[in-house]
Amino acid sequence: MQNITPVVEPPSDRTIQLSGEYGIHMLRHEFTFMFCCLLCTTVSAAEVYKWEDEQERVHYSHKPPDDGADAIEIKPHHEADQATLKRIEKNEKLLRVYEEERQISKQEAMEARKEEEERRKQCTRAKKALDNLDYAGRLYRLNENGEKLFLSEEERNNEKQAIRKQMKKVCT
């Protein structure tokens, strides 16, 4: 049986460094480029600069150095397959439905508040009318000629009953 010894390559003299706030050192150009591409797809408005220092190390950064950096234009990948497009369309449709439901719910709540406010006003008016019937001396109505028609005790009690019936509906 043979002994297999792994071969370990020493690091290359040309290392690549991502400078700036990331401070990540990488040994291969491919990893650096892929990282920059991923970085640029998440921050699509940011520019990336590339330059070499005195030791011939290549640097990438979102900030240009003081001298001689080339701006690199990295375009995000926007192509999507049919399944992704259908999923996006389905999500947008769902969001529209949720927004419509939210608007309907908001409108219903506003109408319910208005109805509640109107009910409170009717209750307050009914209570005042009942107080007038209970505590006022003589009550009258004006007929079509503008003459006063005084209420009898029976008419007064009938009015009180009608108002109490209305209060049961609107004051609960």
ABEGO torsion letter per residue (X at the ends): XBBBBBBBBBBBABBBBBBEAAGBBBABAAAAAAAAAAAAAABAABBBBBBBBAAGBBBBBABBBABGBBBBBBBBBABBBAAAAAAAAAAAAAAAAAAAAAAAAAAAAAAAAAAAAAAAAAAAAAAAAAAAAAABBBBBBBBAAGBBBBBBAAAAAAAAAAAAAAAAAAAX
